[in-house]
Amino acid sequence: MIEVVIESVRVSLMSQDRMVVLKEVDRNRYLPIWIGPFEADAITIHLQGVQVARPLTHDLLKNFIGALGAKVSHIVVNDLRNNTFFAEITVDNHGKELKIDARPSDAIALAVRVGAPIFVSEKVMEQAGITPEEEISESEQAPTAEEKEDLEVFRDFVESLDLDDLDE
């Protein structure tokens, strides 16, 4: 299992879909998971420390587990089938380990409330994890002669502009 933290919760400007981005603790590898708006709000509300007047669904679940004397041990995003992520909540119920199937968004919303660690299986991270490319240093990206020639056209154009007209 790979431990991850929540890097961000993002909203698509095109469709208002939401995504939670999990970041591997010891590496620069990310796992983006599309989630519903209510779960995204539930995660974000708690991460930002916003107080709500009444318990949300994930707060209710936290309170229910606590009232039974049980404790959420951790959650795992454990599978990816047909572009759908699966998760499991592990609960310690008086020494007995219970594994409960859950959507990753609900499991994450619960984990942030109880302070439980979040893990991703190696298999899932290999299937859907993203590692950003390293930045190319300037020495590695020296323009070719053709690129220099193409840039000269733009340089000539910029130099021909009369920028004094902008003050009017």
Buried (B, 14 or more C-beta within 10 A) or exposed (E): BBEBEBBEBBEEEEEEBBBBBBBBEEEEBBBBBBBEEBBBBBBBBBEEEEEEEEEBEBBEBBEEBEEEEBBBBBBBBBBBEEEEBBBBBBBBEEEEEBEBEBBBBBBBBBBBBBEBBBBBBEEBBEEBBEEEEEEEEEEEEEEEEEEEEEEEEEEEEEEEEEEEEEEE
